[in-house]
Amino acid sequence: MDIKHMRYFVAIVKAGSMTEASNRLYISQPTISKAIQDIETELGISLFDRNKKKIALTDAGRVFYDQCEEIIRLHTELPNDLKNMVGIRQGHIKIGLPPIMDVSRLMIIIKDFHDLYPKITFQLIESGSRTIESRLIQNEIDIGITVLPTESDHFDNFNFISESLCLVVHENHPLASRESVHLKELKSESFIMFNEDFYLNEIIASACKNAGFMPDIISKTSQWNFIEEMIDAELGICIMPESVAKLLKSSSVTMQITEPALKWRLGVIWNKDQYINFITKEWLKFFQQYYI
């Protein structure tokens, strides 16, 4: 068995059939079928449940598939890692981050890192925390920025930002003249909330429940600029991170929330038990140095 056989096997699983896999790989179906037979003979196990009409993996097949993906990834990354270790330093980093955050701190770190390693490029992918975690597990991104603590033990992390959540209302709102407000005073207000994909939404809903009420939600969105427009239209109020509230350029007023004071933590997360390429490790090390 060699890496080519593993690629054939993974291609079959992803394509859903040997015929489609052979078309995508530009090889004959007998060749790919023979490769699978060779693997099963060598391992002494069946990888596919041939009693099913469609491609279906056995339990052993699912384990083998996960291992093949990891081995193929290692094989693909090895040349770049060796080049980077001898000083060439080139690559691409995909970072998942929530749209509900002030990215200015992140941009400073990216700029400084890029000054040191100008051949390294970045891709920033905006998503809610749940999607970020899912994409990280599926190896669709290299690093995530999300609310801590995570709901999964798949990740290692370090803290990036800790800050208060504050209330934002229109300047004509009855509470606009206040410097602070108790959370329970918002019981009869219309809330503009975040989508279910955002853990921040859960933090707010849980705090309201503990204060004796469930928020009356008038709208949900994932973009803080949409929230700004809705506050401008006097559709409702919003609880958001203090750093994001400071970015609003609308006719809104920001105030502290007390009893209880609401906090959130953003952290940098990465896969705990999966391969991390050399450039991503360098980036994580560089990132952490800003907060030591």
C-alpha positions in Angstrom: 0.0 0.0 0.0 1.3 3.5 -0.9 0.1 7.1 -0.8 -1.5 6.6 -4.3 -3.7 3.8 -3.0 -4.8 6.0 -0.2 -5.7 8.9 -2.6 -7.8 6.5 -4.6 -9.7 5.4 -1.6 -10.3 8.9 -0.3 -11.4 10.0 -3.8 -14.0 7.1 -3.9 -15.5 8.2 -0.6 -15.7 11.9 -1.6 -17.0 11.1 -5.1 -19.6 8.6 -3.8 -18.7 6.0 -6.5 -15.7 4.3 -8.1 -16.9 5.5 -11.5 -17.0 9.1 -10.5 -13.7 8.8 -8.7 -12.0 7.3 -11.7 -13.3 10.1 -13.9 -12.0 12.8 -11.5 -8.6 11.1 -11.2 -8.4 10.3 -15.0 -7.6 6.6 -14.4 -9.5 3.5 -15.4 -12.1 2.0 -13.1 -10.4 -1.4 -13.1 -7.2 0.3 -11.9 -9.0 2.0 -9.0 -11.0 -1.1 -8.1 -7.8 -3.2 -8.1 -6.2 -0.7 -5.7 -9.0 -1.0 -3.2 -8.9 -4.8 -3.4 -5.1 -4.7 -2.7 -5.7 -2.5 0.4 -8.4 -4.7 1.8 -6.2 -7.8 1.2 -3.2 -6.2 2.9 -5.2 -5.0 5.9 -7.4 -8.1 6.0 -10.6 -6.0 6.4 -13.5 -4.8 4.3 -13.5 -1.0 3.8 -16.9 -0.8 2.1 -20.3 -2.3 2.9 -21.1 -4.0 -0.4 -24.6 -4.9 0.7 -25.6 -1.3 0.3 -26.6 0.2 -3.1 -24.6 3.4 -2.5 -21.0 3.7 -1.3 -21.0 3.0 2.4 -18.0 2.6 4.7 -17.7 -0.1 7.3 -16.6 0.9 10.8 -13.0 0.0 9.8 -13.4 1.9 6.6 -14.3 5.1 8.5 -11.2 4.8 10.7 -9.1 4.1 7.7 -10.6 7.1 5.9 -9.7 9.5 8.7 -6.1 8.2 8.9 -5.8 8.4 5.1 -6.8 12.1 5.1 -4.2 12.8 7.8 -1.5 10.9 6.0 -2.3 12.6 2.7 -2.3 16.0 4.4 1.1 15.3 6.0 2.5 14.1 2.6 1.2 17.3 0.9 2.6 19.7 3.6 6.0 18.0 4.0 7.8 19.8 1.1 6.5 23.2 2.2 7.4 22.6 5.8 11.0 21.5 4.8 11.3 24.7 2.8 10.1 26.9 5.6 12.4 25.2 8.1 15.4 26.2 6.0 14.3 29.8 5.7 12.1 30.3 2.7 9.0 31.0 4.8 6.1 31.0 2.3 2.6 29.7 2.7 -1.1 30.6 3.2 -3.0 30.9 6.5 -6.8 30.7 6.7 -8.3 32.4 9.8 -12.0 32.1 10.8 -13.3 35.1 12.8 -16.6 36.4 13.9 -18.0 39.5 12.2 -19.0 40.8 15.7 -15.5 42.0 16.7 -13.2 45.0 16.2 -10.5 43.6 13.9 -8.1 46.5 14.4 -6.0 44.6 16.9 -5.8 41.5 14.6 -4.8 43.7 11.6 -1.8 45.1 13.6 -0.6 41.6 14.3 -1.1 40.5 10.7 0.8 43.5 9.4 3.8 42.9 11.8 3.8 39.2 10.9 3.6 40.0 7.1 6.6 42.5 7.5 8.7 39.6 8.8 7.4 37.0 6.3 6.2 38.8 3.2 5.7 35.6 1.2 3.0 34.4 3.6 -0.6 35.3 2.6 -3.8 35.4 4.7 -7.4 34.6 4.1 -10.0 35.9 6.6 -13.3 34.0 6.7 -16.2 35.6 8.7 -18.5 33.1 10.5 -20.3 32.6 13.7 -18.5 30.6 16.4 -20.2 27.3 15.8 -19.3 27.4 12.1 -15.7 28.4 12.9 -15.4 25.4 15.2 -16.9 23.1 12.6 -14.7 24.4 9.8 -11.6 24.0 12.0 -12.5 20.3 12.7 -13.0 19.8 9.0 -9.6 21.4 8.3 -11.2 24.1 6.1 -9.4 26.8 8.1 -6.1 26.7 10.1 -7.0 28.9 13.0 -10.2 30.3 14.5 -11.1 33.3 16.7 -14.1 32.5 18.8 -15.9 32.9 22.1 -14.2 31.1 25.0 -14.8 28.6 26.5 -15.5 26.4 23.4 -18.1 23.7 23.6 -15.6 21.1 22.3 -12.5 19.6 23.7 -11.0 19.3 20.2 -9.1 22.6 20.5 -6.2 24.3 22.2 -6.6 28.0 22.8 -5.3 31.2 24.3 -7.1 34.3 25.3 -7.2 37.2 22.7 -9.7 39.8 24.0 -11.6 40.1 27.3 -14.1 43.0 27.5 -17.5 44.1 28.8 -20.8 43.8 26.9 -22.7 47.1 26.9 -26.1 48.3 26.0 -26.7 50.4 22.8 -29.9 52.4 22.3 -31.1 55.2 20.0 -30.4 58.7 21.3 -34.1 59.3 21.6 -34.6 56.2 23.8 -35.8 56.8 27.4 -32.6 55.2 28.8 -30.3 57.3 26.6 -29.5 59.8 29.4 -28.3 57.0 31.7 -24.7 56.0 32.3 -25.6 52.5 33.4 -28.6 50.2 33.6 -29.6 47.0 35.4 -30.2 44.1 33.1 -33.7 43.5 34.6 -34.8 47.0 33.4 -34.7 45.7 29.8 -37.5 43.2 30.4 -40.0 45.1 28.2 -37.5 46.2 25.5 -37.3 44.9 21.9 -34.0 43.2 21.4 -31.9 43.1 18.2 -29.9 39.8 18.7 -27.3 37.8 16.9 -27.9 34.6 14.9 -28.0 31.2 16.5 -24.5 30.5 15.1 -23.1 33.0 17.6 -22.3 32.0 21.2 -22.6 35.7 22.1 -26.3 35.3 21.5 -26.4 32.5 24.2 -24.5 34.7 26.7 -27.1 37.4 26.4 -30.1 35.1 26.5 -28.8 33.2 29.5 -28.1 36.4 31.4 -31.6 37.7 30.7 -33.1 34.4 31.8 -31.2 34.7 35.1 -32.5 38.2 35.5 -36.1 36.9 35.3 -37.1 37.3 31.7 -36.5 36.1 28.2 -35.6 38.8 25.7 -38.3 39.9 23.2 -36.4 39.5 20.0 -37.5 41.7 17.1 -34.7 40.7 14.7 -31.5 38.6 14.4 -28.5 39.2 12.2 -24.8 38.4 12.0 -23.6 41.9 10.9 -23.0 44.7 13.4 -23.6 47.3 10.7 -27.1 45.9 10.1 -27.6 46.3 13.9 -26.5 49.9 13.6 -29.1 50.6 10.9 -31.9 49.0 13.0 -31.0 51.0 16.0 -31.0 54.1 13.8 -34.5 53.2 12.8 -35.5 52.9 16.5 -36.5 49.3 16.0 -34.9 48.1 19.3 -31.9 47.9 21.5 -28.8 45.7 21.4 -26.2 44.3 23.8 -22.8 44.0 22.1 -19.1 44.1 22.9 -17.8 47.5 24.0 -15.1 47.6 21.3 -17.7 47.1 18.6 -20.1 49.7 20.1 -17.3 52.3 19.9 -17.2 51.7 16.1 -20.8 52.8 15.6 -21.2 56.1 13.8 -25.0 56.3 14.1 -27.3 58.3 16.4 -26.8 55.7 19.2 -25.8 55.9 22.8 -23.8 53.3 24.7 -24.0 52.6 28.5 -22.7 50.0 30.9 -24.8 47.1 32.1 -24.8 46.3 35.9 -26.3 43.7 38.1 -25.0 41.6 36.5 -22.0 43.0 34.5 -21.7 41.0 31.3 -18.4 39.9 29.9 -17.1 38.0 27.0 -13.8 36.5 26.0 -12.5 35.9 22.5 -9.8 33.3 22.0 -7.6 31.9 19.3 -8.3 28.2 18.8 -6.7 25.5 16.8 -7.0 21.7 16.4 -5.5 19.9 19.4 -4.8 16.5 18.0 -4.3 17.2 14.3 -1.3 18.1 12.2 -0.5 21.8 12.2 1.9 23.0 9.5 5.1 24.9 10.2 3.8 28.3 9.1 0.7 28.1 11.2 2.8 27.2 14.2 5.0 30.2 13.6 1.9 32.4 13.3 0.5 31.1 16.6 3.8 31.7 18.4 4.0 35.2 17.0 0.4 35.9 18.0 0.9 34.8 21.5 3.9 37.0 22.0 1.6 40.0 21.8 -0.2 38.9 25.0 2.6 37.5 27.2 
